Amino acid sequence: MRTKGISTVVATLLMLIITIALAGLAYSYISGIMSARSAVVLSITDAVCPGDAITVTVRNDGTANSGTITVSATAPNGAAAGSCTLTLNPGTSGSCNIDRPAGVPAGTYSLTASAPAANPVRGNVYCTTAGV
């Protein structure tokens, strides 16, 4: 009794297609890891509200220089409360002060830190006194 199988041409094509698919999968996985590790990764690590200013501390957890980071605040009434800028090297933190506008009531201010090569990050800080 003689059994039949697939031809050598079909077997070769199947092995070639599987090899190309595995190489493409490996490439997409490795390129995703490399780009994620070399990007700018921002985080707001601290925010305090002493008197008439908001002090925001931002950290660059990536492996690339951040460029100009803009930190902006929105007052509890929805109005823009000001902004400040800083530049961070990889693995470092920095702080900047945002002057609060006069007459804005106490409440929760929304903070946003953004840089050209990073996703924006958001945070909040509660200020107990009105801006002066």
MDAnalysis code that builds the backbone (N, CA, C; Angstrom):
import MDAnalysis as mda
import numpy as np

u = mda.Universe.empty(396, n_residues=132, atom_resindex=np.repeat(np.arange(132), 3), trajectory=True)
u.add_TopologyAttr("name", ["N", "CA", "C"] * 132)
u.add_TopologyAttr("resid", np.arange(1, 133))
u.add_TopologyAttr("resname", ["MET", "ARG", "THR", "LYS", "GLY", "ILE", "SER", "THR", "VAL", "VAL", "ALA", "THR", "LEU", "LEU", "MET", "LEU", "ILE", "ILE", "THR", "ILE", "ALA", "LEU", "ALA", "GLY", "LEU", "ALA", "TYR", "SER", "TYR", "ILE", "SER", "GLY", "ILE", "MET", "SER", "ALA", "ARG", "SER", "ALA", "VAL", "VAL", "LEU", "SER", "ILE", "THR", "ASP", "ALA", "VAL", "CYS", "PRO", "GLY", "ASP", "ALA", "ILE", "THR", "VAL", "THR", "VAL", "ARG", "ASN", "ASP", "GLY", "THR", "ALA", "ASN", "SER", "GLY", "THR", "ILE", "THR", "VAL", "SER", "ALA", "THR", "ALA", "PRO", "ASN", "GLY", "ALA", "ALA", "ALA", "GLY", "SER", "CYS", "THR", "LEU", "THR", "LEU", "ASN", "PRO", "GLY", "THR", "SER", "GLY", "SER", "CYS", "ASN", "ILE", "ASP", "ARG", "PRO", "ALA", "GLY", "VAL", "PRO", "ALA", "GLY", "THR", "TYR", "SER", "LEU", "THR", "ALA", "SER", "ALA", "PRO", "ALA", "ALA", "ASN", "PRO", "VAL", "ARG", "GLY", "ASN", "VAL", "TYR", "CYS", "THR", "THR", "ALA", "GLY", "VAL"])
u.atoms.positions = np.array([
    [0.823, -1.167, 0.000],
    [0.000, 0.000, 0.000],
    [0.879, 1.248, 0.000],
    [0.561, 2.140, -0.862],
    [1.382, 3.328, -1.026],
    [0.600, 4.545, -0.531],
    [1.209, 5.349, 0.366],
    [0.552, 6.564, 0.870],
    [1.046, 7.758, 0.077],
    [0.173, 8.745, -0.007],
    [0.532, 9.945, -0.763],
    [0.689, 11.117, 0.207],
    [1.579, 12.021, -0.103],
    [1.793, 13.230, 0.691],
    [1.803, 14.443, -0.219],
    [2.188, 15.578, 0.337],
    [2.252, 16.780, -0.490],
    [3.547, 16.766, -1.287],
    [3.550, 17.455, -2.382],
    [4.733, 17.477, -3.238],
    [5.833, 18.312, -2.591],
    [7.048, 18.123, -3.048],
    [8.182, 18.873, -2.504],
    [8.067, 20.365, -2.814],
    [7.464, 20.726, -3.916],
    [7.283, 22.140, -4.269],
    [6.334, 22.811, -3.282],
    [5.208, 22.176, -2.973],
    [4.240, 22.723, -2.029],
    [4.859, 22.788, -0.634],
    [5.594, 21.775, -0.231],
    [6.246, 21.770, 1.079],
    [7.256, 22.911, 1.200],
    [8.012, 23.134, 0.147],
    [8.992, 24.218, 0.151],
    [8.304, 25.577, 0.244],
    [7.235, 25.767, -0.494],
    [6.493, 27.035, -0.427],
    [5.897, 27.263, 0.954],
    [5.344, 26.222, 1.552],
    [4.795, 26.366, 2.901],
    [5.872, 26.757, 3.915],
    [7.012, 26.129, 3.843],
    [8.102, 26.467, 4.771],
    [8.587, 27.899, 4.533],
    [8.662, 28.336, 3.299],
    [9.083, 29.693, 2.982],
    [8.077, 30.716, 3.521],
    [6.791, 30.486, 3.360],
    [5.753, 31.401, 3.849],
    [5.784, 31.476, 5.371],
    [5.922, 30.345, 6.036],
    [5.984, 30.333, 7.504],
    [7.219, 31.083, 8.000],
    [8.363, 30.901, 7.339],
    [9.598, 31.586, 7.733],
    [9.452, 33.102, 7.577],
    [8.896, 33.547, 6.470],
    [8.706, 34.986, 6.241],
    [7.738, 35.569, 7.269],
    [6.677, 34.850, 7.591],
    [5.717, 35.334, 8.584],
    [6.367, 35.456, 9.954],
    [7.157, 34.474, 10.352],
    [7.846, 34.536, 11.645],
    [8.870, 35.674, 11.690],
    [9.581, 35.903, 10.597],
    [10.542, 37.005, 10.549],
    [9.827, 38.350, 10.661],
    [8.693, 38.503, 9.998],
    [7.914, 39.744, 10.098],
    [7.384, 39.973, 11.503],
    [6.932, 38.928, 12.152],
    [6.442, 39.037, 13.527],
    [7.577, 39.435, 14.473],
    [8.734, 38.813, 14.318],
    [9.886, 39.159, 15.157],
    [10.318, 40.605, 14.929],
    [10.327, 41.049, 13.683],
    [10.710, 42.429, 13.383],
    [9.757, 43.425, 14.029],
    [8.448, 43.192, 13.919],
    [7.489, 44.137, 14.499],
    [7.595, 44.162, 16.020],
    [7.853, 43.036, 16.648],
    [8.013, 42.991, 18.103],
    [9.267, 43.741, 18.537],
    [10.390, 43.485, 17.893],
    [11.655, 44.120, 18.271],
    [11.622, 45.619, 17.983],
    [11.075, 46.050, 16.872],
    [11.032, 47.487, 16.570],
    [10.123, 48.215, 17.554],
    [9.057, 47.583, 18.038],
    [8.190, 48.189, 19.045],
    [8.909, 48.380, 20.359],
    [9.724, 47.427, 20.764],
    [10.490, 47.537, 22.007],
    [11.531, 48.637, 21.893],
    [12.226, 48.690, 20.775],
    [13.282, 49.691, 20.607],
    [12.715, 51.110, 20.613],
    [11.593, 51.339, 19.952],
    [11.046, 52.695, 19.913],
    [10.485, 53.096, 21.268],
    [9.927, 52.162, 22.023],
    [9.370, 52.490, 23.332],
    [10.473, 52.840, 24.325],
    [11.617, 52.218, 24.212],
    [12.696, 52.473, 25.157],
    [13.497, 53.726, 24.811],
    [13.371, 54.240, 23.604],
    [14.142, 55.416, 23.234],
    [13.282, 56.672, 23.178],
    [12.053, 56.568, 23.613],
    [11.137, 57.706, 23.545],
    [11.257, 58.567, 24.798],
    [10.577, 59.705, 24.761],
    [10.453, 60.574, 25.924],
    [9.195, 60.134, 26.665],
    [9.350, 59.795, 27.934],
    [8.231, 59.339, 28.754],
    [8.120, 60.284, 29.948],
    [7.059, 61.085, 29.968],
    [6.885, 62.083, 31.028],
    [5.930, 61.582, 32.096],
    [6.143, 62.068, 33.321],
    [5.192, 61.833, 34.410],
    [5.230, 63.039, 35.343],
    [4.064, 63.387, 35.869],
    [3.981, 64.442, 36.882],
    [4.131, 63.745, 38.225],
    [5.233, 64.006, 38.914],
    [5.513, 63.296, 40.159],
    [5.026, 64.044, 41.388],
    [4.861, 65.373, 41.298],
    [4.418, 66.133, 42.461],
    [3.834, 67.460, 41.992],
    [2.872, 67.946, 42.736],
    [2.297, 69.263, 42.477],
    [1.811, 69.822, 43.809],
    [2.262, 71.009, 44.144],
    [1.849, 71.663, 45.383],
    [1.400, 73.076, 45.066],
    [0.657, 73.641, 45.984],
    [0.048, 74.947, 45.761],
    [0.379, 75.890, 46.926],
    [1.641, 76.329, 47.023],
    [1.990, 77.229, 48.114],
    [1.658, 78.683, 47.759],
    [0.717, 79.281, 48.453],
    [0.385, 80.686, 48.215],
    [-0.242, 80.939, 46.869],
    [0.358, 81.843, 46.085],
    [-0.235, 82.260, 44.816],
    [0.423, 81.601, 43.600],
    [1.085, 80.459, 43.799],
    [1.729, 79.753, 42.688],
    [1.465, 78.258, 42.812],
    [1.609, 77.571, 41.684],
    [1.538, 76.108, 41.655],
    [2.924, 75.615, 41.245],
    [3.533, 74.776, 42.073],
    [4.831, 74.198, 41.751],
    [4.610, 72.767, 41.283],
    [5.028, 72.487, 40.035],
    [4.819, 71.174, 39.422],
    [6.179, 70.529, 39.166],
    [6.324, 69.266, 39.585],
    [7.550, 68.504, 39.341],
    [7.255, 67.449, 38.286],
    [8.078, 67.446, 37.229],
    [7.910, 66.527, 36.096],
    [9.167, 65.679, 35.985],
    [8.997, 64.402, 35.624],
    [10.132, 63.483, 35.436],
    [10.119, 62.941, 34.010],
    [11.325, 62.834, 33.424],
    [11.512, 62.218, 32.109],
    [12.060, 60.812, 32.330],
    [11.206, 59.794, 32.215],
    [11.610, 58.410, 32.419],
    [12.106, 57.745, 31.142],
    [12.167, 58.465, 30.051],
    [12.625, 57.907, 28.783],
    [14.132, 57.920, 28.672],
    [14.626, 57.661, 27.455],
    [16.062, 57.621, 27.206],
    [16.508, 58.727, 26.257],
    [15.604, 59.652, 25.930],
    [15.934, 60.749, 25.022],
    [15.693, 62.084, 25.719],
    [16.406, 63.119, 25.275],
    [16.195, 64.456, 25.811],
    [14.771, 64.896, 25.485],
    [14.140, 65.573, 26.421],
    [12.722, 65.899, 26.278],
    [12.429, 67.030, 25.307],
    [13.382, 67.900, 25.051],
    [13.053, 69.125, 24.336],
    [12.309, 70.036, 25.294],
    [11.550, 70.984, 24.795],
    [10.827, 71.911, 25.663],
    [9.527, 71.273, 26.143],
    [9.419, 71.121, 27.458],
    [8.205, 70.604, 28.078],
    [7.375, 71.798, 28.508],
    [6.113, 71.829, 28.122],
    [5.194, 72.881, 28.540],
    [4.242, 72.299, 29.574],
    [4.218, 72.922, 30.752],
    [3.309, 72.507, 31.816],
    [2.255, 73.601, 31.934],
    [0.989, 73.244, 31.762],
    [-0.082, 74.232, 31.835],
    [-1.091, 73.826, 32.893],
    [-1.773, 74.835, 33.428],
    [-2.783, 74.603, 34.461],
    [-4.102, 75.228, 34.023],
    [-5.186, 74.547, 34.369],
    [-6.529, 75.057, 34.130],
    [-7.200, 75.239, 35.484],
    [-7.759, 76.428, 35.707],
    [-8.366, 76.773, 36.990],
    [-9.669, 76.003, 37.197],
    [-10.156, 75.964, 38.443],
    [-11.415, 75.267, 38.719],
    [-12.601, 75.806, 37.914],
    [-12.556, 77.074, 37.530],
    [-13.654, 77.648, 36.745],
    [-13.494, 77.395, 35.246],
    [-12.461, 76.621, 34.839],
    [-12.255, 76.267, 33.435],
    [-11.358, 77.211, 32.667],
    [-10.959, 78.322, 33.273],
    [-10.087, 79.289, 32.597],
    [-8.629, 78.817, 32.658],
    [-7.853, 79.215, 31.650],
    [-6.424, 78.913, 31.664],
    [-5.787, 79.665, 32.819],
    [-4.996, 78.948, 33.632],
    [-4.405, 79.560, 34.818],
    [-2.939, 79.901, 34.633],
    [-2.344, 79.544, 33.518],
    [-0.945, 79.861, 33.274],
    [-0.163, 78.639, 32.843],
    [1.114, 78.858, 32.545],
    [1.976, 77.757, 32.124],
    [3.425, 78.089, 32.435],
    [4.271, 77.076, 32.348],
    [5.715, 77.238, 32.509],
    [6.397, 76.205, 31.621],
    [7.691, 76.364, 31.376],
    [8.434, 75.437, 30.515],
    [9.697, 74.963, 31.220],
    [10.150, 73.782, 30.834],
    [11.419, 73.255, 31.305],
    [11.911, 72.221, 30.317],
    [13.180, 71.842, 30.412],
    [13.804, 70.831, 29.567],
    [14.470, 69.819, 30.476],
    [14.284, 68.518, 30.188],
    [14.839, 67.475, 31.049],
    [15.668, 66.479, 30.257],
    [16.794, 66.091, 30.825],
    [17.589, 65.006, 30.279],
    [16.957, 63.680, 30.691],
    [17.329, 62.584, 30.052],
    [16.755, 61.287, 30.416],
    [17.010, 60.946, 31.882],
    [15.985, 60.447, 32.561],
    [16.110, 60.007, 33.944],
    [16.176, 61.113, 34.979],
    [15.845, 62.346, 34.602],
    [15.922, 63.452, 35.565],
    [14.543, 64.066, 35.801],
    [14.462, 64.814, 36.900],
    [13.239, 65.532, 37.253],
    [13.531, 67.017, 37.298],
    [12.490, 67.813, 37.158],
    [12.621, 69.258, 37.259],
    [11.300, 69.872, 37.668],
    [11.370, 71.056, 38.251],
    [10.165, 71.754, 38.709],
    [10.054, 73.105, 38.043],
    [8.826, 73.581, 37.915],
    [8.586, 74.939, 37.452],
    [7.362, 75.489, 38.178],
    [7.265, 76.804, 38.229],
    [6.177, 77.475, 38.943],
    [5.215, 78.133, 37.973],
    [3.934, 77.959, 38.252],
    [2.884, 78.610, 37.484],
    [2.202, 79.599, 38.420],
    [2.234, 80.888, 38.053],
    [1.564, 81.906, 38.860],
    [0.060, 81.794, 38.670],
    [-0.664, 81.708, 39.784],
    [-2.118, 81.600, 39.713],
    [-2.731, 82.975, 39.488],
    [-3.780, 83.062, 38.686],
    [-4.421, 84.355, 38.443],
    [-5.147, 84.846, 39.694],
    [-5.219, 86.154, 39.840],
    [-5.882, 86.763, 40.998],
    [-7.381, 86.491, 40.967],
    [-7.932, 86.246, 42.127],
    [-9.370, 86.101, 42.262],
    [-9.939, 84.746, 41.913],
    [-9.104, 83.793, 41.479],
    [-9.625, 82.461, 41.152],
    [-9.875, 81.728, 42.470],
    [-11.042, 81.141, 42.634],
    [-11.358, 80.494, 43.901],
    [-10.511, 79.247, 44.143],
    [-10.513, 78.832, 45.416],
    [-9.827, 77.594, 45.764],
    [-10.516, 76.436, 45.058],
    [-9.768, 75.379, 44.806],
    [-10.338, 74.215, 44.141],
    [-9.275, 73.394, 43.449],
    [-9.717, 72.477, 42.630],
    [-8.817, 71.553, 41.944],
    [-8.406, 72.131, 40.592],
    [-7.108, 72.280, 40.410],
    [-6.537, 72.742, 39.147],
    [-6.115, 71.511, 38.337],
    [-6.407, 71.505, 37.043],
    [-5.987, 70.431, 36.140],
    [-4.640, 70.799, 35.543],
    [-3.709, 69.863, 35.554],
    [-2.358, 70.089, 35.041],
    [-2.110, 69.199, 33.825],
    [-1.378, 69.735, 32.848],
    [-0.994, 68.968, 31.666],
    [0.471, 69.269, 31.363],
    [1.277, 68.205, 31.203],
    [2.679, 68.345, 30.797],
    [2.816, 67.697, 29.427],
    [3.360, 68.445, 28.456],
    [3.511, 67.904, 27.104],
    [4.832, 68.347, 26.498],
    [5.357, 67.490, 25.643],
    [6.600, 67.764, 24.916],
    [6.382, 67.276, 23.480],
    [7.169, 67.795, 22.524],
    [6.971, 67.412, 21.125],
    [7.078, 65.909, 20.866],
    [7.965, 65.205, 21.565],
    [8.191, 63.792, 21.281],
    [7.565, 62.868, 22.327],
    [6.561, 63.358, 23.071],
    [5.978, 62.541, 24.143],
    [4.467, 62.681, 24.171],
    [3.824, 61.684, 24.730],
    [2.395, 61.779, 24.969],
    [2.162, 62.707, 26.153],
    [1.146, 63.561, 26.093],
    [0.882, 64.449, 27.225],
    [0.418, 63.651, 28.441],
    [0.803, 64.138, 29.628],
    [0.354, 63.522, 30.884],
    [-0.469, 64.547, 31.653],
    [-1.402, 64.042, 32.436],
    [-2.293, 64.921, 33.177],
    [-2.251, 64.598, 34.653],
    [-2.561, 65.618, 35.455],
    [-2.639, 65.466, 36.899],
    [-3.484, 66.566, 37.483],
    [-3.689, 66.528, 38.779],
    [-4.478, 67.530, 39.473],
    [-3.762, 67.979, 40.732],
    [-4.076, 69.187, 41.166],
    [-3.611, 69.691, 42.449],
    [-4.745, 70.511, 43.065],
    [-4.922, 70.365, 44.358],
    [-5.965, 71.105, 45.055],
    [-5.328, 72.276, 45.768],
    [-5.822, 73.494, 45.492],
    [-5.326, 74.694, 46.145],
    [-6.395, 75.155, 47.150],
    [-5.958, 75.375, 48.386],
    [-6.913, 75.700, 49.441],
    [-7.232, 77.185, 49.542],
    [-6.409, 78.019, 48.935],
    [-6.647, 79.467, 49.000],
    [-6.878, 80.018, 47.614],
    [-7.565, 81.141, 47.548],
    [-7.797, 81.813, 46.258],
    [-6.510, 82.457, 45.770],
    [-6.395, 82.606, 44.440],
    [-5.232, 83.295, 43.878],
    [-5.216, 84.739, 44.328],
    [-4.023, 85.265, 44.584],
    [-3.884, 86.653, 45.045],
    [-3.156, 87.512, 44.055],
])
